[in-house]
Amino acid sequence: MQLQKSIALFVIVTSACSVCGCSSTGPVEQASVSDSAVPGSAVQGSADSASSETSSSSSSSSSSLPSSSSATVLSASTSHETPRIAKVASPSGAMPLYVAIYLNPRDLLKYVGQYRREPNNQVAFFHSAQYSLGYRQYTAAEKLANDALKAHPDWASPYFILAKVSESQLDDLQSLKYLQMALEASPHWLDAASAYADKLNACEKFADCVAVCTKTLGYCRGLPSDLGVTLMMRKLRFIKAQALYNLKDFGAAAKEMEMDLAQEDNQIKLRLLADCYAKNKQWAKALAIVDRLCRETPTDYNFHFLRAEIYVATNQTQKAIAELTTCLKLKRFQVKNIGLGAMKVLEERDALLLRAEMYEKVGNQKLAAKDRAVLKQASVSSFQEAAFRSNP
């Protein structure tokens, strides 16, 4: 989860250790990497303008942003373990603080030509490689990244591209390693830090993910507030909340999500928050969000099933039965023409079993037995169909 016009989201690039987005230099200082600036991006392309901006901004922001000589950044351990803190200077191959993200890969085509003309321009390389990734030309993107590393072994962005190539090959551990290398080369790259945290979640390294997000968010809070910082912090809080949820710390996960609740319109995030409330037995809060989700998307099975679970937990049996009946109708509609015929009924297993329990609770044994009979017959039929289709 195509726009005709490009939509550029400014995402912060921070010096996060492979485990954290914690960074040393401030946004202006990072922007002074002149060979990685591209016209039209959030970072100005002139070294002179960037350096003058640095001198004018450093005095006003020195209280909140550490200097490069004493900057504390998060450095990744080679084994992807808990992050350690190290003091390092910003490497020459670092990416700029802000990089524009284009939702339409066609808008990246101009950077392909620009990189050919300017082979020392790292951001032009990055967008050029993103163009190949956007059209799933993974071999081309991989070759471009490897060639860039040969010419510029200190660059960070080729490792990010290689991580995306590995991700396309379903090799999450290798992708994780490349993201770590990107962060070692550019400790202030928030984009890479968030990608690393997200990949830690995918590799079920939830505690490490929480550590990454916590440190990165701490760094973001020291930056001047703007749209890029705000979007990055919202993304990191969601990644952190997912990790906390998997660690079964539902209260802490909900707390992270609540910070953006007033501005949140993403149904996936709202569903996670509602689920956290439900797991924490905060039924009123959970129901308020689920009611909103069901109003906005009345055909979504998962939203209705979560509302049914809340009704069950709060002893609203008749409402639960009605909601589960709605779930079964929606599920049949969704899978009616997909896959094996009997398998569609098995996908309704949870709703059927829960509705049978509710029927028994109100004393309707006949309907409860009917739901269980349907499920039993579906199990037998699905096995027979699967066995038939597996034979040549």
BELVENTA-V690250 format. One record per backbone hydrogen bond with DSSP energy under -1.0 kcal/mol. NH is the residue of the N-H (numbers start at 0). CO is the residue of the C=O. If there is no record, write none. Layout:
nh->NH co->CO
nh->NH co->CO
This chain:
nh->8 co->100
nh->10 co->98
nh->12 co->96
nh->14 co->187
nh->15 co->13
nh->19 co->16
nh->20 co->211
nh->29 co->25
nh->30 co->26
nh->31 co->28
nh->32 co->29
nh->33 co->31
nh->35 co->32
nh->36 co->33
nh->40 co->37
nh->49 co->45
nh->50 co->46
nh->51 co->47
nh->52 co->48
nh->53 co->49
nh->54 co->50
nh->55 co->51
nh->56 co->52
nh->57 co->53
nh->60 co->56
nh->63 co->60
nh->64 co->60
nh->72 co->85
nh->73 co->21
nh->74 co->83
nh->79 co->76
nh->83 co->74
nh->85 co->72
nh->93 co->90
nh->98 co->10
nh->100 co->8
nh->106 co->103
nh->107 co->104
nh->108 co->105
nh->110 co->107
nh->111 co->108
nh->112 co->108
nh->113 co->109
nh->114 co->110
nh->115 co->111
nh->116 co->112
nh->117 co->113
nh->120 co->117
nh->121 co->34
nh->124 co->120
nh->125 co->121
nh->126 co->122
nh->127 co->123
nh->128 co->124
nh->129 co->125
nh->130 co->126
nh->131 co->127
nh->132 co->128
nh->133 co->129
nh->134 co->130
nh->135 co->132
nh->136 co->131
nh->137 co->135
nh->140 co->136
nh->141 co->137
nh->142 co->138
nh->143 co->139
nh->144 co->140
nh->145 co->141
nh->146 co->142
nh->147 co->143
nh->148 co->144
nh->149 co->145
nh->150 co->146
nh->151 co->147
nh->154 co->151
nh->155 co->92
nh->159 co->155
nh->160 co->156
nh->161 co->157
nh->162 co->158
nh->163 co->159
nh->164 co->160
nh->165 co->161
nh->166 co->162
nh->167 co->163
nh->169 co->166
nh->170 co->165
nh->174 co->170
nh->175 co->171
nh->176 co->172
nh->177 co->173
nh->178 co->174
nh->179 co->175
nh->180 co->176
nh->181 co->177
nh->182 co->178
nh->183 co->179
nh->184 co->180
nh->185 co->181
nh->188 co->185
nh->189 co->187
nh->192 co->188
nh->193 co->189
nh->194 co->190
nh->195 co->191
nh->196 co->192
nh->197 co->193
nh->198 co->194
nh->199 co->195
nh->200 co->196
nh->201 co->197
nh->202 co->198
nh->203 co->200
nh->204 co->199
nh->208 co->204
nh->209 co->205
nh->210 co->206
nh->211 co->207
nh->212 co->208
nh->213 co->209
nh->214 co->210
nh->215 co->211
nh->216 co->212
nh->217 co->213
nh->218 co->214
nh->219 co->215
nh->220 co->216
nh->221 co->218
nh->222 co->219
nh->229 co->225
nh->230 co->226
nh->231 co->227
nh->232 co->228
nh->233 co->229
nh->234 co->230
nh->235 co->231
nh->236 co->232
nh->237 co->233
nh->238 co->234
nh->239 co->235
nh->240 co->236
nh->241 co->237
nh->242 co->238
nh->243 co->239
nh->244 co->240
nh->245 co->241
nh->246 co->242
nh->247 co->244
nh->248 co->243
nh->249 co->247
nh->252 co->248
nh->253 co->249
nh->254 co->250
nh->255 co->251
nh->256 co->252
nh->257 co->253
nh->259 co->256
nh->260 co->257
nh->269 co->265
nh->270 co->266
nh->271 co->267
nh->272 co->268
nh->273 co->269
nh->274 co->270
nh->275 co->271
nh->276 co->272
nh->277 co->273
nh->278 co->274
nh->279 co->275
nh->280 co->277
nh->281 co->276
nh->282 co->280
nh->285 co->281
nh->286 co->282
nh->287 co->283
nh->288 co->284
nh->289 co->285
nh->290 co->286
nh->291 co->287
nh->292 co->288
nh->293 co->289
nh->294 co->290
nh->295 co->291
nh->296 co->292
nh->299 co->296
nh->303 co->299
nh->304 co->300
nh->305 co->301
nh->306 co->302
nh->307 co->303
nh->308 co->304
nh->309 co->305
nh->310 co->306
nh->311 co->307
nh->312 co->308
nh->313 co->309
nh->314 co->311
nh->315 co->310
nh->319 co->315
nh->320 co->316
nh->321 co->317
nh->322 co->318
nh->323 co->319
nh->324 co->320
nh->325 co->321
nh->326 co->322
nh->327 co->323
nh->328 co->324
nh->329 co->325
nh->330 co->326
nh->331 co->327
nh->332 co->328
nh->333 co->329
nh->334 co->330
nh->337 co->334
nh->345 co->341
nh->346 co->342
nh->347 co->344
nh->348 co->345
nh->351 co->347
nh->352 co->348
nh->353 co->349
nh->354 co->350
nh->355 co->351
nh->356 co->352
nh->357 co->353
nh->358 co->354
nh->359 co->355
nh->360 co->356
nh->361 co->357
nh->362 co->359
nh->363 co->358
nh->364 co->362
nh->367 co->363
nh->368 co->364
nh->369 co->365
nh->370 co->366
nh->371 co->367
nh->372 co->368
nh->373 co->369
nh->374 co->370
nh->375 co->371
nh->376 co->372
nh->377 co->373
nh->378 co->374
nh->379 co->375
nh->380 co->376
nh->381 co->377
nh->382 co->378
nh->383 co->379
nh->384 co->380
nh->385 co->381
nh->386 co->382
nh->387 co->383
nh->388 co->384
nh->389 co->385
